């Protein structure tokens, strides 16, 4: 084999090795980037769902406040028992609805 032929064969093998290395590096970068992006998206979902469920605690506090006020109102004026109770049920329903809306938003963010 002549020296020119050996030079061209050696050069083409070296070029193929460089191309193969670049291909594996670009594949590794693409896999690493997509995995990191998926982790960030997943973390953002969990953080958003956790922030949305804070409203459920507010709903519980609201329900406690409504029935606490019912007891105080009934203790002050027992003759208004029926009217106070209907207002308390209305306050309970509105407070519970807001808690359920917060819970629904958390599940929408997760799924």
C-alpha positions as YAML, in Angstrom:
chain: A
units: angstrom
residues:
- id: 1
  name: UNK
  ca: [0.00, 0.00, 0.00]
- id: 2
  name: UNK
  ca: [1.36, 3.37, -0.86]
- id: 3
  name: UNK
  ca: [1.93, 6.17, 1.62]
- id: 4
  name: UNK
  ca: [-0.85, 8.30, 0.10]
- id: 5
  name: UNK
  ca: [-3.37, 5.49, 0.44]
- id: 6
  name: UNK
  ca: [-2.37, 4.88, 4.08]
- id: 7
  name: UNK
  ca: [-2.72, 8.59, 4.86]
- id: 8
  name: UNK
  ca: [-6.24, 8.77, 3.41]
- id: 9
  name: UNK
  ca: [-7.37, 5.60, 5.25]
- id: 10
  name: UNK
  ca: [-5.95, 6.85, 8.53]
- id: 11
  name: UNK
  ca: [-7.55, 10.24, 8.06]
- id: 12
  name: UNK
  ca: [-10.98, 8.78, 7.31]
- id: 13
  name: UNK
  ca: [-10.86, 6.56, 10.44]
- id: 14
  name: UNK
  ca: [-9.91, 9.52, 12.62]
- id: 15
  name: UNK
  ca: [-12.71, 11.57, 11.07]
- id: 16
  name: UNK
  ca: [-15.24, 8.78, 11.74]
- id: 17
  name: UNK
  ca: [-14.13, 8.58, 15.37]
- id: 18
  name: UNK
  ca: [-14.55, 12.34, 15.84]
- id: 19
  name: UNK
  ca: [-18.00, 12.26, 14.26]
- id: 20
  name: UNK
  ca: [-19.00, 9.31, 16.44]
- id: 21
  name: UNK
  ca: [-17.84, 11.14, 19.59]
- id: 22
  name: UNK
  ca: [-19.77, 14.27, 18.66]
- id: 23
  name: UNK
  ca: [-22.90, 12.23, 18.01]
- id: 24
  name: UNK
  ca: [-22.73, 10.51, 21.39]
- id: 25
  name: UNK
  ca: [-22.08, 13.82, 23.16]
- id: 26
  name: UNK
  ca: [-25.04, 15.49, 21.47]
- id: 27
  name: UNK
  ca: [-27.29, 12.52, 22.35]
- id: 28
  name: UNK
  ca: [-26.13, 12.63, 25.97]
- id: 29
  name: UNK
  ca: [-26.82, 16.37, 26.15]
- id: 30
  name: UNK
  ca: [-30.29, 15.97, 24.66]
- id: 31
  name: UNK
  ca: [-31.20, 13.21, 27.13]
- id: 32
  name: UNK
  ca: [-29.87, 15.18, 30.08]
- id: 33
  name: UNK
  ca: [-31.69, 18.37, 29.05]
- id: 34
  name: UNK
  ca: [-35.05, 16.68, 28.53]
- id: 35
  name: UNK
  ca: [-34.78, 14.86, 31.86]
- id: 36
  name: UNK
  ca: [-33.97, 18.07, 33.71]
- id: 37
  name: UNK
  ca: [-36.82, 19.90, 32.02]
- id: 38
  name: UNK
  ca: [-39.26, 17.15, 33.01]
- id: 39
  name: UNK
  ca: [-38.07, 17.32, 36.61]
- id: 40
  name: UNK
  ca: [-38.56, 21.08, 36.71]
- id: 41
  name: UNK
  ca: [-42.06, 20.77, 35.24]
- id: 42
  name: UNK
  ca: [-42.95, 18.08, 37.76]
- id: 43
  name: UNK
  ca: [-41.62, 20.17, 40.64]
- id: 44
  name: UNK
  ca: [-43.59, 23.19, 39.45]
- id: 45
  name: UNK
  ca: [-46.76, 21.09, 39.39]
- id: 46
  name: UNK
  ca: [-46.25, 19.94, 42.96]
- id: 47
  name: UNK
  ca: [-45.45, 23.45, 44.20]
- id: 48
  name: UNK
  ca: [-48.54, 24.87, 42.50]
- id: 49
  name: UNK
  ca: [-50.78, 22.13, 43.89]
- id: 50
  name: UNK
  ca: [-49.41, 22.72, 47.38]
- id: 51
  name: UNK
  ca: [-50.05, 26.45, 47.09]
- id: 52
  name: UNK
  ca: [-53.61, 25.79, 45.91]
- id: 53
  name: UNK
  ca: [-54.40, 23.56, 48.87]
- id: 54
  name: UNK
  ca: [-53.65, 26.39, 51.31]
- id: 55
  name: UNK
  ca: [-57.20, 27.58, 50.62]
- id: 56
  name: UNK
  ca: [-58.57, 24.39, 52.17]
- id: 57
  name: UNK
  ca: [-57.10, 25.45, 55.52]
- id: 58
  name: UNK
  ca: [-58.76, 28.84, 55.07]
- id: 59
  name: UNK
  ca: [-62.03, 27.07, 54.48]
- id: 60
  name: UNK
  ca: [-61.68, 25.16, 57.74]
- id: 61
  name: UNK
  ca: [-60.95, 28.39, 59.61]
- id: 62
  name: UNK
  ca: [-63.98, 30.02, 58.00]
- id: 63
  name: UNK
  ca: [-66.29, 27.18, 59.01]
- id: 64
  name: UNK
  ca: [-65.01, 27.38, 62.58]
- id: 65
  name: UNK
  ca: [-65.58, 31.11, 62.62]
- id: 66
  name: UNK
  ca: [-69.14, 30.74, 61.29]
- id: 67
  name: UNK
  ca: [-70.20, 28.20, 63.89]
- id: 68
  name: UNK
  ca: [-68.36, 30.06, 66.66]
- id: 69
  name: UNK
  ca: [-70.33, 33.17, 65.76]
- id: 70
  name: UNK
  ca: [-73.53, 31.09, 65.73]
- id: 71
  name: UNK
  ca: [-72.91, 29.99, 69.32]
- id: 72
  name: UNK
  ca: [-72.14, 33.55, 70.44]
- id: 73
  name: UNK
  ca: [-75.23, 34.91, 68.67]
- id: 74
  name: UNK
  ca: [-77.46, 32.21, 70.14]
- id: 75
  name: UNK
  ca: [-76.07, 32.89, 73.62]
- id: 76
  name: UNK
  ca: [-76.89, 36.61, 73.28]
- id: 77
  name: UNK
  ca: [-80.39, 36.22, 71.84]
- id: 78
  name: UNK
  ca: [-81.93, 32.73, 72.02]
- id: 79
  name: UNK
  ca: [-85.17, 33.88, 70.39]
- id: 80
  name: UNK
  ca: [-83.39, 34.26, 66.99]
- id: 81
  name: UNK
  ca: [-82.27, 30.64, 66.94]
- id: 82
  name: UNK
  ca: [-83.89, 29.73, 63.60]
- id: 83
  name: UNK
  ca: [-82.74, 32.83, 61.72]
- id: 84
  name: UNK
  ca: [-79.19, 32.58, 63.08]
- id: 85
  name: UNK
  ca: [-79.01, 28.91, 62.14]
- id: 86
  name: UNK
  ca: [-80.09, 29.59, 58.54]
- id: 87
  name: UNK
  ca: [-77.39, 32.28, 58.24]
- id: 88
  name: UNK
  ca: [-74.84, 29.86, 59.69]
- id: 89
  name: UNK
  ca: [-75.75, 27.18, 57.15]
- id: 90
  name: UNK
  ca: [-75.39, 29.74, 54.34]
- id: 91
  name: UNK
  ca: [-71.96, 30.80, 55.65]
- id: 92
  name: UNK
  ca: [-70.91, 27.16, 55.99]
- id: 93
  name: UNK
  ca: [-71.95, 26.39, 52.40]
- id: 94
  name: UNK
  ca: [-70.07, 29.38, 50.96]
- id: 95
  name: UNK
  ca: [-66.95, 28.66, 52.98]
- id: 96
  name: UNK
  ca: [-67.00, 24.98, 52.06]
- id: 97
  name: UNK
  ca: [-67.50, 25.83, 48.38]
- id: 98
  name: UNK
  ca: [-64.36, 27.98, 48.38]
- id: 99
  name: UNK
  ca: [-62.40, 25.14, 49.96]
- id: 100
  name: UNK
  ca: [-63.65, 22.72, 47.33]
- id: 101
  name: UNK
  ca: [-62.71, 25.15, 44.55]
- id: 102
  name: UNK
  ca: [-59.17, 25.31, 45.94]
- id: 103
  name: UNK
  ca: [-58.98, 21.53, 46.08]
- id: 104
  name: UNK
  ca: [-60.29, 21.28, 42.52]
- id: 105
  name: UNK
  ca: [-57.61, 23.69, 41.30]
- id: 106
  name: UNK
  ca: [-54.92, 21.60, 43.01]
- id: 107
  name: UNK
  ca: [-56.11, 18.46, 41.23]
- id: 108
  name: UNK
  ca: [-56.32, 20.30, 37.90]
- id: 109
  name: UNK
  ca: [-52.70, 21.38, 38.29]
- id: 110
  name: UNK
  ca: [-51.56, 17.86, 39.12]
- id: 111
  name: UNK
  ca: [-53.41, 15.98, 36.37]
...
